[in-house]
């Protein structure tokens, strides 16, 4: 629809939340498009704030040249930059006009999305562009002033989870995270494992020696790892290979008694309490999970909680 509007010489505003704090209804990456004729799509948080921003965009589109600018919104009843909302928090929205000069840009972005390829949408105080490159995080931004700022978003970005152990819990966890939009990698060291073969939702499946597991997972602070092999020895082996790497999340499935024994062994092998304290064990929120899918839900809830924390 955006492309059709531009082809008919209809000007639009792309509204993007590039920063947010606290209980802001609009989160980083939220987008909305507003056309000169009143058509709109998407959301930057809703409510009276969004209504007022849309009205501002429609009015500016009536001008000969719509400006590029950012607008801060404070949701605390503030008189300066106040949004009219009282939910607390703040967000910063950038206004980028789109016109026929952006036809090629928009067409390239559409083709990239349709082909499941990745690229960087780059917004700044003076231009909008699209680059066929990658970054390790979904969003990057910096606001020096109202006149100097940038925002970069990797399109088709997916959080990555690496599941070590392809048994029944691994199968359920793989399915749930795939449905949540994660890129799922699953590993096991047992050839011809039935639950490994049954797994049709993981994007990548590997049979590996856990001695080499660290070579299979990028040392990246945006990575989530869940260890759930079929025995104590393999859990411990995988953990020793990964514990000193930098990841967003590293968790191990198991009972408190099993994990206490494992941690005692690891301390004797020279791993410090500080290193062990970074491991989420037992993995998952304590919701008294019983079945593989309930355990998968508890793991997903914990990872989402960590991913979304301010």
N, C-alpha and C positions, 0 to 999 in steps of 0.2 A: 504493500500500500504506500509506503514511503516513496518507493521508486516511481510509482504511478503519479503521485502528487508532484514530484519533481519534474516528471516528463510533461506535465500539463502546466508547467511554469508556476506551480504553487509553492510559495516559500514556507518553511517550517522552522521550528525551534527544537533542537535536541536539548533536553534538560537532564542533567546527570548529577547524582549525589556523589561527590568525590571524597567527602569526609563526614564522619558522624561521631558523636560522643553520647554516652549515657543512654537513656530510654528514648532515643529519637525514633519516630515512626519510619523515617527514611534511612535506609542503610547504604553504606558505600556500594556503588555499582547500580543502585536503583536508577531506572531511566524512564523517561516519558517523552513522547513526541507530540508537539502541538502545531497544527497547521493554521494558516492565515484564515481559512474558511471555517475554523472551529473544530475540525476533526482532531481527535487525540487518541493516543494509545499508550499503555503503560502506566506507571505510578511512581511518584517520588515520596510517597508516605501517606497520602490521603488527607481527609479532613479539610478544615478551613485554610490551613497552610497551603495545601495543594491547589485549592480553588483560587486563592489569591495569586499564586505563582502563575497559574494558567492564564488568568485574566491579564496579568502583566505581560506575559509572552504574546498573547493575542494583540494587545495594544501596540507593543513594539514592532510586531510584524506589519503593522500598517505604515510604518515609517519607510522612507526610501532605502535606508541602510540599517538593518538590525544589528546591534552591537554584540560583541563577545564580552561576557562579564561573569563574575561570580556573585552570589548572594548568600549571606549567612542567615540562618534562621535559628532563633533561640526559643525553645519551647518551655519557657518558665514565666510567661506573662511579662517579659521584658518590654520596655518601651522602645529601646534601641535594638533593631534587628529582630523584634518580636514576631513570632509566627501566628499569634492568636491562639495557640494551643498551650496547655498547662501540663503536658505529660512528662516534662523535664527532658533534658538532653539538648543537643544541638546538631545541626547538619549544615553543610555548605553545598549549594547547588550551582553548577555552572550552566550558562546559557550559550549554546552554540547554534547560530543560524545555519540552515541548509537551503541551498538553492540549486539552480541548474548546473552551476559550476561543480557541484558535488556528485553529479550523476555517476561518473566513473568510480569514485570512491565508494558510494553506496552499492553499486553493482559488484564491486570486488569483495566487499564485506559479505554480501548475500551469498556469493559463490563460495567463499571460504567457509561460511557456516553450513551451507548445504553439502559441501564435500567433507565435512568433519575435520577440516584443517585448522591450524592455529595461526594466530597473528595478533599484533598489538594495535589496539585502538588508542591513539595518542591525542589527547586534548590539551591545549595550552592557551595562554592568554592571547595568542595571535593566529592560531590555526588549528585545524583538525586534520589528522592524517592517519593512514593505516599502513603498518609495516609488517612484512612477512618474516617475523622473527619470533623468538620465544623468550619468556622470562620465567624464573622459578617460582614466583608467587603470582596470584591472580591480579592483585592491584598494587600499584606504586603511585605515590603522589607527594607533592610538596607545595606548600603555600607560603611564599615569602611575603607577599603583599597582594592587594587586590589587582595589582598590575603585573605581578610575576608569579606564576603558578603553573603546575602541570599535573596531569593525571594519565596513567597508563593502565590499560586493562587487557589482559590476555583473553581473547575470545576463544571459546571452546575449551576453556580451562577446566580441568577436573582435579579435585583432591585425589590423592593416591593412597590406597591402603594396601599393605603387603601382609597377607595372611600366611603364617607358617604353620602348616598342618592342614591337610585336606580331608579330615574325617567329617563326621556328621555336623559338628559345630562349625567347622570351616565351610562346609557346604551352605549351611543356613546363613552364616555371616556374609559369605560371598554374595548370596542372592539379595540380602537386605541392603548391603552397601551399593550394589549395582543399581537397585531401585532408587537409592538416595542420590544417585548421580556421580558416585565415585568411580575412579578407574581402579579396577580390582586385579591384583596380582596374587596368585596363590601357589604355594610350594608344598611339596612333600618329597620324602626320600624313599617311598615305596612304589615301585613300578606296578602297574595293573591294579591299582587301588580302585574299588568300585565307585566310591564317592568322588574320587578325582575324575573318573571317566564320566560320571553323571553330571558333573558341574558344567552347565551350559551358560552360566551368567558371568563367570570370571572373564575378564578381557585377555588375561595372560595366565597360562598354566605352565608350571615347570616341575620336573623331577630333578632334584639336586642332592648333593651331599651337603649336609648342614655345616660341615667344616668350611665350606666355601660360601656360606649364605651372605656374608658381608659384601662379597663381590657382586651379588645379584640385586642389591638394594642401594640406591643412591644415598650418599651421606649428605642429607638435605634436611633442613629444619622445617620443611613443609610436609614431611613424610609421616604417615601413621603405620605402626607395625603392631600386629596382634599375633602372639606366639601361642599355639594350641596344638602341639604335636601329640602323638599317641602315647608318649611315655616321658617319665621324669628325666631320663638321661638326655633325650633329644631336646627337651625344653631347655635344660641347663646348657647344652652345647650351643644351641642357637643364641641364647642370651649372652653367653661369654663372648661370642663373636660380634655382638651388636652393642653391648652396653656402653662402650666408650666412644661410640659414634654420636653424631648430633641429629636427633630426630624430634619431630613435633610430639610424638606419642610412641611409647614403647610399653606394651602390656603383656602379661603372661596369665593364661588361664590355669586355674587350679585351686585346690582347697587351701585354707590358711595354714594348715599343718604341713602340707606338701611344700608350700612356698617358704615357710619358715626353715624347713630342712634345707631347701635349695639355697636360701640366702646364707645360712650358716656355712655351707660348703663353699660358696663363692667368697665369703669373707676370709676363709682359710686360704683361698687361692690368691688373695691379695686385693680383692675389690673392696673399696671403702664404703662406709655407711652413706656417705654423700652420693656416691655413684648408685648404690642400691635404692636410695630414697627417690630417685627419679623414675623408677619403674612402677607402673601401675599394676599392682598385684595384691589380691586377685583382680583381674581385669573386669571391667564392667561396674555399673552402678548396683548397689545392694538392693535388688528388688526381689530377692528370693527366687531367682530363676531356676527352673527345673528342666525344661525341654531345650533342645538345641536352638529353637527359634526364640525362646525366651532369653536364653543366654546371648544370642545375637542382638536382641533388642537392648539388653543391658549394656553391651559393648558399644553399640551404635549411639545410645543415649550419652554415654560417657565421652565418646569422641566428639559428638556434636557439642556437648557442653564445653569442652576444651577449645574446640574450633571457634565457637562463637563468643567466648569470653572476651571482654574489652581488653 
